[in-house]
Amino acid sequence: GLVTVLLDFVRSVAEQATTSDSQVIGNVARACMRLRLKSPELLTCISQLLPGLLPQLTDQDIGSVATSCACLYSGPVSRSVVEALGSELARRGLDQVSEQ
């Protein structure tokens, strides 16, 4: 089904993990939100890929992934993903402040 396609897509992207590819995670998150698509496998996949992708994600993509996790899933995996995304955004905010 669609979930399998998305999973394969996310996994193949993660293996290449270039900057443009990292936006795919945000796009997948937005698609899941629109379709109300819930997949524990997809959530697990995203949580495993996240550490490598975080530095490349745009603020918007981070927001999309966090929102979709918070809205579509409950439980420890979703919470840890949302926390990781939140702390990355906070860190970026601090970086911007210290640069000025």
C-alpha distances in whole Angstrom, upper triangle without the diagonal:
4,6,5,7,9,10,11,13,15,16,17,19,20,22,24,24,27,28,26,22,23,22,19,19,20,18,15,17,18,15,13,17,17,13,14,11,12,11,14,13,13,16,18,17,18,21,22,22,24,27,27,25,28,31,29,27,29,30,28,24,26,26,23,21,24,23,20,20,23,22,18,20,23,24,26,23,22,26,27,25,26,30,29,28,31,34,32,33,36,37,37,39,42,42,42,45,47,46,48
4,5,5,6,9,10,10,12,14,15,16,18,20,22,22,24,25,22,19,20,19,15,15,17,14,11,13,14,11,10,14,13,10,12,9,11,10,14,12,11,14,16,15,16,19,20,20,21,25,25,23,25,28,26,24,25,26,24,21,23,23,19,18,21,20,17,18,21,19,16,18,21,23,25,22,21,24,25,22,24,27,27,25,28,31,30,30,33,34,34,36,39,38,39,42,44,43,45
4,5,5,6,9,10,10,12,14,15,16,18,20,20,23,23,22,19,19,18,15,14,15,14,10,12,14,11,9,13,14,11,11,8,8,7,10,9,8,11,13,12,13,16,17,17,18,22,22,20,22,26,24,22,24,25,23,20,21,21,18,16,19,18,15,15,18,17,14,15,18,20,21,18,17,21,22,19,21,24,24,23,26,28,27,28,31,32,32,34,36,36,37,40,41,41,43
4,5,5,6,8,10,10,12,14,15,17,19,19,22,23,22,18,19,19,15,15,17,16,12,14,17,14,13,16,17,15,15,12,12,9,12,9,9,12,13,12,14,17,17,17,19,22,22,21,23,26,24,23,25,27,25,21,23,24,20,18,21,21,18,18,21,21,17,18,21,22,23,20,19,23,23,21,23,26,25,24,28,30,28,30,33,33,33,35,38,38,38,41,43,43,45
4,5,5,6,9,10,11,12,14,16,17,18,20,21,19,16,17,17,13,13,16,14,11,14,15,12,12,16,16,14,16,12,14,12,14,12,10,14,15,13,14,18,18,17,19,22,21,20,23,25,23,22,24,25,23,20,22,23,20,18,21,22,18,19,22,22,19,20,23,24,25,22,21,25,25,22,24,27,26,24,28,30,28,29,33,33,32,35,37,37,37,40,42,41,43
4,6,5,6,9,10,10,12,14,16,16,18,19,17,14,14,14,10,10,12,10,7,10,12,10,9,13,14,12,14,10,11,10,12,10,8,11,13,10,11,15,15,14,16,19,19,17,19,22,20,18,20,22,20,16,18,19,16,14,18,18,15,15,19,18,16,17,20,21,22,19,18,21,21,18,20,23,22,21,24,26,25,25,29,29,29,31,34,33,34,37,38,38,40
4,5,5,6,9,10,10,12,15,15,18,19,18,14,14,15,11,10,13,13,9,12,14,13,12,15,17,15,16,12,12,9,11,8,6,10,10,8,9,12,12,12,14,17,17,16,18,21,20,18,21,23,21,17,18,20,17,15,18,19,15,15,19,19,16,16,19,20,20,17,17,20,20,17,19,22,21,20,24,25,24,25,28,29,28,31,33,33,34,37,38,38,40
4,6,5,6,8,10,11,13,14,17,19,17,14,15,16,12,12,15,14,12,14,17,15,15,18,19,18,19,15,16,13,14,11,10,13,13,10,12,15,14,13,16,19,17,16,20,22,20,19,22,24,23,19,21,23,20,18,21,22,19,19,23,23,20,20,23,24,24,20,20,23,23,20,22,25,23,23,26,28,26,27,31,31,30,33,35,34,35,38,39,39,41
4,6,5,6,9,10,11,12,14,16,14,10,12,12,9,9,13,11,9,12,14,13,13,17,18,17,18,15,16,14,16,13,10,14,14,11,12,15,15,13,15,18,16,15,18,20,18,17,19,22,20,17,18,20,17,16,19,20,18,18,22,22,20,20,24,24,24,21,20,23,23,19,22,24,22,21,25,26,24,25,29,29,28,31,33,32,33,36,37,36,39
4,6,5,6,9,10,10,13,14,13,9,9,10,7,7,10,10,8,10,13,12,13,16,17,17,18,15,15,13,14,11,8,11,11,8,8,12,11,9,11,14,13,11,14,17,15,14,17,19,18,14,15,18,15,13,16,18,15,15,19,20,18,18,21,22,21,17,17,20,19,16,18,21,19,18,21,23,21,22,25,25,25,27,30,29,30,33,34,33,36
4,5,5,6,9,10,13,15,15,11,11,13,11,10,14,14,12,14,17,16,16,19,21,20,21,17,17,14,15,11,10,12,11,8,9,12,10,8,12,14,12,12,15,18,16,16,19,21,21,17,18,20,18,16,19,21,18,18,21,22,20,20,22,22,22,18,18,21,20,17,20,22,20,19,23,24,22,24,27,26,26,29,31,30,31,35,35,35,37
4,5,5,7,9,11,14,13,10,11,13,11,11,15,15,13,16,18,17,18,21,22,22,23,20,20,17,18,15,13,16,15,11,12,15,13,11,14,16,14,13,17,18,16,17,20,22,22,18,20,22,20,18,21,23,21,21,25,25,23,23,26,26,25,22,22,25,23,20,23,25,22,22,25,26,24,25,29,28,27,31,32,31,32,36,36,35,38
4,5,5,6,8,10,10,6,8,10,8,9,12,12,11,14,16,16,17,20,21,21,22,20,20,18,19,16,13,15,15,12,11,14,13,10,12,14,12,10,14,15,13,13,16,19,18,15,17,19,18,16,19,21,19,19,23,24,22,23,25,26,25,21,21,23,22,19,21,23,20,19,23,24,21,22,26,25,24,27,29,28,29,32,33,32,34
4,5,5,8,11,11,8,8,11,9,9,13,14,13,14,17,18,18,20,22,22,23,20,20,18,18,15,13,14,13,10,9,12,10,7,9,11,8,8,11,13,12,12,16,18,18,15,16,19,17,15,18,20,19,18,22,23,22,22,24,24,22,19,19,21,19,16,19,21,18,17,21,21,19,21,24,23,22,26,27,26,27,31,31,30,33
4,6,9,12,13,10,11,14,12,13,16,17,16,18,21,21,21,24,26,26,26,23,23,20,20,17,15,17,16,12,13,14,12,9,12,13,10,10,14,15,14,15,19,22,22,18,19,22,21,19,22,24,22,22,25,27,25,25,27,27,25,21,22,24,22,19,22,24,20,20,24,24,21,24,27,25,25,28,30,28,30,33,33,32,35
4,6,9,10,8,9,12,12,13,16,16,16,19,21,21,22,25,26,26,27,25,25,23,23,20,18,19,19,15,15,17,15,11,14,14,11,11,14,15,12,14,17,21,21,18,19,22,21,19,22,25,23,23,27,28,27,27,29,29,28,24,24,26,24,21,24,25,22,21,25,25,22,24,27,25,24,28,29,27,28,32,32,31,34
4,7,8,6,6,10,10,10,13,15,15,16,19,20,20,23,24,25,26,24,24,22,22,19,17,18,17,14,13,15,13,9,11,11,8,7,11,11,9,11,14,17,18,15,16,19,18,16,19,22,21,21,24,26,25,25,27,27,25,22,22,24,21,18,20,22,18,17,21,21,18,20,23,21,20,24,25,23,25,28,28,27,30
4,6,5,6,9,10,12,14,15,16,18,20,21,22,24,25,26,27,26,26,25,25,23,20,21,21,17,16,18,16,13,13,14,10,9,12,11,8,10,13,16,17,15,16,19,19,18,21,23,22,23,26,27,27,27,30,30,28,25,24,26,24,21,22,23,20,19,22,22,18,20,23,21,20,23,25,22,23,27,27,25,28
4,5,5,7,10,11,12,13,15,17,18,19,21,23,24,26,27,25,26,25,25,23,20,21,21,18,16,18,18,14,13,14,11,9,10,9,6,8,9,13,14,12,14,17,17,16,19,21,21,22,24,26,26,27,29,29,28,25,24,25,23,20,21,22,19,17,20,20,16,17,21,19,17,20,22,20,20,24,24,23,25
4,5,6,8,10,11,11,14,15,16,17,20,21,22,23,25,24,25,24,25,23,20,21,22,19,17,19,19,15,15,16,14,11,13,12,8,9,10,14,14,12,14,17,16,16,19,21,20,22,25,26,25,26,29,30,29,26,24,26,25,21,22,24,21,19,21,22,19,19,23,22,19,22,25,22,22,26,27,25,27
4,5,5,8,10,10,11,14,15,16,17,19,21,21,23,21,22,21,22,20,17,18,19,15,14,16,16,12,13,15,12,9,12,12,9,9,11,15,14,12,14,17,15,15,18,20,19,20,23,24,23,24,27,27,27,23,22,24,23,19,20,22,20,18,21,22,19,19,23,22,20,23,26,24,24,28,29,27,30
4,5,6,8,9,10,12,14,15,16,18,20,21,22,20,21,20,20,19,15,16,17,14,11,14,14,10,10,12,10,6,8,9,6,6,9,12,12,9,10,14,13,12,15,17,16,17,20,21,21,22,24,25,24,20,19,21,19,16,17,19,16,14,17,18,15,16,19,19,17,20,22,21,21,25,26,25,27
4,5,5,6,9,10,11,12,14,16,17,18,20,19,20,19,21,19,16,16,18,15,13,15,16,13,12,14,13,9,10,11,8,6,7,10,9,7,9,12,10,10,14,15,15,16,19,20,20,21,24,25,24,21,19,21,20,17,17,19,17,14,17,19,16,16,20,20,17,20,23,21,21,25,26,25,27
4,5,5,6,8,10,10,12,14,15,16,18,16,17,17,18,17,13,14,16,13,11,14,15,12,12,15,14,10,12,14,11,9,11,13,12,9,11,13,11,11,14,15,14,15,19,19,18,20,23,24,24,20,19,21,20,17,18,20,18,16,19,21,18,18,22,22,21,23,26,25,25,28,30,29,31
4,5,5,6,9,10,11,12,14,15,16,14,15,14,15,14,10,11,13,10,8,11,12,9,9,12,12,9,10,13,11,8,10,12,11,7,9,11,9,7,11,13,11,12,15,16,15,16,19,20,20,16,15,17,17,13,14,17,15,13,16,18,15,16,20,20,19,21,24,23,24,27,28,28,30
4,5,5,6,9,10,11,12,14,15,14,15,16,17,16,13,13,15,13,10,13,15,12,11,14,14,11,11,13,11,8,9,10,8,4,7,8,6,6,9,10,9,11,14,15,15,16,19,21,21,18,15,17,17,13,13,16,15,12,15,17,15,15,18,19,18,20,23,22,22,25,27,27,28
4,5,5,6,9,10,11,12,14,13,15,15,18,17,13,14,17,15,12,16,17,15,14,18,17,14,14,16,14,11,11,13,10,7,11,11,8,9,12,12,11,13,16,16,15,17,21,23,23,20,18,20,20,16,17,20,18,16,18,21,19,18,22,23,21,23,26,26,25,28,30,30,31
4,5,5,6,9,10,10,12,10,12,12,14,13,10,11,14,12,10,13,15,13,13,17,17,14,15,18,15,13,14,15,13,10,12,12,9,8,12,12,10,11,15,14,13,15,18,20,21,17,15,18,19,15,16,19,18,16,19,21,19,19,23,24,23,25,28,27,28,31,32,32,34
4,5,5,6,9,10,10,9,10,11,13,13,10,10,13,12,9,12,15,13,13,16,17,14,14,17,16,12,13,13,11,8,9,10,6,5,8,8,6,8,11,11,10,12,15,17,18,15,13,15,16,12,13,16,16,13,16,19,17,17,20,22,21,23,26,26,26,29,31,31,32
4,5,5,6,9,10,10,12,14,16,17,13,13,17,16,13,16,19,17,16,19,20,17,17,19,17,14,14,14,10,9,11,10,6,7,10,9,7,10,12,11,11,14,17,20,21,19,16,18,19,16,15,18,18,15,17,21,19,18,22,23,22,23,27,27,26,29,31,31,32
4,5,5,6,8,8,11,12,15,16,12,13,17,16,14,17,19,18,18,21,21,18,19,22,20,16,17,17,14,12,14,14,10,10,13,12,9,12,15,13,12,15,18,21,22,20,17,20,21,18,18,21,21,18,21,24,22,22,25,27,25,27,30,30,30,33,35,35,36
4,5,5,5,5,7,9,12,13,10,11,14,14,12,15,18,17,17,21,21,19,19,22,21,17,18,18,15,13,14,14,10,10,12,11,7,9,12,10,8,11,15,18,19,17,14,17,19,16,16,19,20,17,20,23,22,22,25,27,26,27,30,31,31,33,36,35,37
4,6,5,7,9,11,14,16,13,13,16,16,15,17,20,19,18,22,23,20,20,23,21,18,18,17,14,13,14,12,9,9,11,8,6,9,10,8,7,11,14,17,19,17,14,17,19,16,15,19,19,17,19,22,22,21,24,26,25,26,29,30,30,32,34,35,36
4,6,8,11,14,17,18,15,16,20,19,18,20,23,22,21,25,26,22,23,25,23,20,20,19,16,15,16,15,11,12,14,12,9,13,14,11,11,14,18,21,23,21,18,21,22,20,19,22,23,20,22,25,25,23,27,29,28,28,32,32,32,34,37,37,38
4,5,9,12,15,16,14,15,19,18,17,20,23,22,22,26,26,24,24,27,25,22,22,22,19,17,19,17,14,14,16,14,11,13,15,12,11,14,17,20,23,21,18,21,23,20,20,24,24,22,24,27,27,26,29,31,30,31,34,35,35,37,40,40,41
4,6,10,13,15,13,13,17,18,17,19,22,21,21,25,26,23,24,27,26,22,23,22,19,18,18,17,13,13,15,12,9,11,12,9,7,10,14,17,20,18,15,18,21,18,18,22,23,21,22,26,26,25,28,30,29,30,33,34,34,36,39,39,40
4,7,10,12,10,11,14,15,14,16,19,19,19,23,24,22,22,26,24,21,22,22,20,17,18,17,14,13,15,13,10,11,13,11,8,10,14,16,19,17,14,18,20,17,18,21,22,20,22,26,25,25,28,30,30,31,34,34,35,37,39,39,41
4,7,9,8,8,11,13,13,14,17,18,18,22,23,21,22,25,25,22,23,23,21,18,18,18,15,13,14,13,9,9,11,10,6,7,11,13,15,13,12,15,17,15,16,19,20,19,21,24,24,25,27,29,29,31,33,34,35,37,39,39,41
4,5,5,6,9,10,11,12,14,15,16,20,21,20,21,24,24,21,23,23,22,19,19,19,16,14,15,15,11,10,13,13,9,9,12,13,15,12,11,15,16,14,16,19,19,19,22,24,24,25,28,29,29,31,33,34,35,37,39,39,42
4,5,5,6,8,10,10,12,14,15,18,20,19,20,24,24,22,24,24,23,20,19,19,17,14,15,16,12,10,13,13,10,8,10,10,12,9,9,13,14,13,15,18,18,18,21,23,23,24,27,28,29,30,33,33,35,37,38,39,41
4,5,5,6,9,10,11,12,14,17,18,18,19,23,22,21,23,24,23,20,19,20,18,15,16,17,14,12,16,16,13,12,14,14,14,11,12,15,15,14,16,19,18,19,22,23,23,25,27,28,29,31,33,33,35,37,38,39,41
4,5,5,6,9,10,10,12,15,16,15,17,20,19,17,20,21,20,16,16,17,15,12,14,15,12,10,14,14,11,11,14,14,15,11,11,15,15,12,15,17,17,16,20,21,21,22,25,26,26,28,31,31,32,34,36,36,38
4,5,5,6,9,10,10,14,15,14,15,19,19,17,19,19,18,15,14,15,13,10,11,12,10,8,11,12,10,8,11,11,11,8,7,11,11,9,11,14,14,14,16,18,18,20,22,23,24,26,28,28,30,32,33,34,36
4,5,5,6,9,10,13,14,14,15,19,19,18,21,21,21,17,16,18,16,13,14,16,13,11,14,16,13,11,12,12,11,7,9,12,11,9,13,15,14,15,18,19,19,21,23,24,25,27,29,29,31,33,34,35,37
4,5,5,6,8,11,12,12,14,17,17,16,19,20,20,16,16,18,16,12,14,16,14,12,16,17,15,14,16,15,14,10,11,14,13,11,14,16,15,15,18,20,19,21,23,24,24,27,29,28,30,33,34,34,36
4,5,5,6,9,10,9,11,14,14,12,15,16,16,13,12,14,12,9,11,13,11,10,13,15,13,13,15,15,14,10,10,12,11,8,11,13,12,11,15,16,15,17,20,20,21,23,25,25,26,29,30,30,33
4,6,5,8,10,10,11,14,15,14,17,17,18,14,12,15,14,10,11,14,13,10,13,16,14,12,14,13,11,7,8,10,8,6,9,11,9,10,14,14,14,16,19,19,20,22,24,24,26,28,29,30,32
4,6,7,8,10,11,14,15,15,18,19,20,16,15,18,17,13,15,18,16,14,17,19,18,16,17,16,13,10,12,13,11,9,13,14,12,13,16,16,16,18,21,20,21,24,25,25,27,30,30,31,34
4,6,6,6,9,12,12,12,15,17,18,14,13,16,15,12,14,17,16,14,17,20,18,17,19,18,16,13,13,15,13,10,13,15,12,12,16,16,14,17,20,19,19,23,24,23,25,28,28,29,31
4,5,5,6,9,10,9,13,14,15,12,10,13,13,10,11,15,14,13,15,18,17,16,18,17,15,12,12,13,11,8,10,11,8,9,12,12,11,13,16,16,16,19,20,20,22,25,25,25,28
4,6,6,8,10,11,14,15,17,14,12,16,16,13,14,18,18,16,18,21,21,19,20,19,16,14,14,15,11,10,12,12,8,10,13,12,10,13,15,14,15,18,19,18,21,23,23,24,27
4,6,7,8,10,13,15,17,14,13,17,17,15,16,20,19,18,21,23,23,22,23,22,20,17,17,18,15,13,15,15,12,12,16,15,12,15,18,16,16,20,20,19,21,24,24,24,27
4,6,5,6,10,12,14,11,10,14,14,12,14,17,17,16,19,21,21,20,22,22,20,17,16,18,15,12,14,15,11,11,14,14,11,13,16,15,15,18,20,18,20,23,23,23,26
4,5,5,9,10,12,10,8,12,13,11,12,15,16,15,17,20,20,20,21,21,19,16,15,16,13,11,12,12,9,8,11,10,7,10,12,11,11,14,16,15,17,20,20,20,23
4,6,8,10,13,11,10,14,15,14,15,18,19,19,21,23,24,24,25,25,22,20,19,19,17,14,15,15,11,10,13,12,8,10,13,11,10,13,15,13,14,18,18,17,20
4,6,9,11,10,10,13,14,13,15,18,19,19,21,23,24,24,25,26,24,21,20,21,19,16,16,17,14,12,15,15,11,12,15,14,12,15,17,15,16,20,20,19,22
4,7,8,6,6,10,10,10,12,14,15,16,18,20,20,21,23,23,22,19,18,18,17,14,14,15,12,10,12,13,10,10,14,13,11,14,17,15,16,19,20,20,22
4,5,5,6,9,10,11,12,14,15,17,18,20,21,22,24,25,24,21,19,20,19,16,15,16,14,11,13,14,11,10,13,13,11,13,16,15,14,18,19,18,20
4,6,5,6,9,10,10,12,14,15,16,18,20,21,22,24,23,21,18,18,18,15,13,14,13,9,10,12,9,7,11,11,9,10,14,13,13,16,18,17,19
4,5,5,6,9,10,10,12,14,15,16,18,20,22,23,23,21,18,19,19,15,14,16,15,11,12,15,12,10,14,15,13,14,17,17,16,19,21,21,22
4,5,5,6,8,10,11,12,14,15,16,17,20,21,21,18,16,17,17,13,12,15,13,10,12,14,12,11,15,16,14,15,19,18,18,21,23,23,24
4,5,5,6,8,10,11,12,14,15,16,18,19,18,16,13,14,14,10,9,11,10,6,8,11,9,8,11,13,12,13,16,16,17,19,21,21,23
4,6,5,6,9,10,10,12,14,15,17,19,19,17,14,14,14,11,9,12,12,8,9,12,11,9,12,14,13,14,17,18,18,20,22,23,24
4,5,5,6,9,10,10,12,14,16,18,19,16,13,15,15,12,10,14,13,10,12,15,14,12,16,18,16,17,21,21,21,23,26,26,27
4,5,5,6,8,10,10,11,14,15,15,13,10,12,12,9,8,11,11,8,11,13,12,12,15,17,17,18,21,21,22,24,26,27,28
4,6,5,6,8,10,10,12,14,14,12,9,9,10,7,5,8,9,6,8,11,11,11,13,16,16,17,19,20,21,23,25,26,27
4,5,5,6,8,10,12,14,15,14,10,11,13,10,8,11,13,10,11,14,15,13,16,18,18,19,22,23,23,25,27,28,29
4,5,5,6,8,11,13,15,13,9,11,13,11,9,13,14,12,13,17,17,16,19,21,21,22,25,26,26,28,30,31,32
4,6,5,5,8,10,11,9,6,8,10,7,7,11,12,10,12,15,16,16,18,20,21,22,24,25,26,28,30,31,33
4,6,6,7,9,11,10,7,7,10,9,7,10,12,11,12,15,16,16,18,20,21,21,24,25,26,27,30,31,32
4,6,8,11,14,13,10,11,14,12,11,14,16,15,15,19,19,19,21,23,24,24,27,28,29,30,33,34,35
4,7,10,13,12,9,11,14,13,12,15,17,16,17,20,21,21,23,25,26,26,29,30,31,33,35,36,37
4,7,9,9,6,9,11,11,11,14,15,15,16,19,20,21,22,25,25,26,29,30,31,33,35,36,38
4,7,8,6,7,10,11,11,13,15,16,16,19,20,21,22,25,26,27,29,30,32,33,35,36,38
4,6,6,6,9,10,11,12,14,16,16,18,20,21,22,24,26,27,29,30,32,33,35,36,38
4,6,5,6,9,10,10,12,14,15,16,18,20,21,22,24,25,27,28,30,31,33,34,37
4,5,5,6,9,10,11,12,14,15,17,19,20,21,23,24,26,27,29,31,32,33,35
4,6,5,6,9,10,11,12,14,15,17,18,20,21,23,24,26,27,29,30,32,34
4,5,5,6,9,10,10,12,14,15,16,18,20,21,22,24,26,27,28,30,32
4,5,5,6,9,10,10,12,14,15,16,18,20,21,22,24,26,27,28,31
4,5,5,6,9,10,11,12,14,15,17,19,20,21,23,25,26,27,29
4,5,5,6,9,10,11,12,14,15,17,18,20,21,23,24,26,28
4,5,5,6,9,10,10,12,14,15,16,18,20,21,22,24,26
4,5,5,6,9,10,11,12,14,15,16,19,20,21,23,25
4,6,5,6,9,10,11,12,14,15,17,19,20,21,23
4,5,5,6,9,10,11,12,14,15,17,19,20,22
4,5,5,6,9,10,10,12,14,15,16,18,20
4,5,5,6,9,10,10,12,14,15,16,19
4,5,5,6,9,10,11,12,14,15,17
4,5,5,6,9,10,11,12,14,16
4,5,5,6,9,10,11,12,15
4,5,5,6,9,10,10,13
4,5,5,6,9,10,11
4,5,5,6,9,10
4,5,5,6,9
4,6,5,7
4,5,6
4,6
4
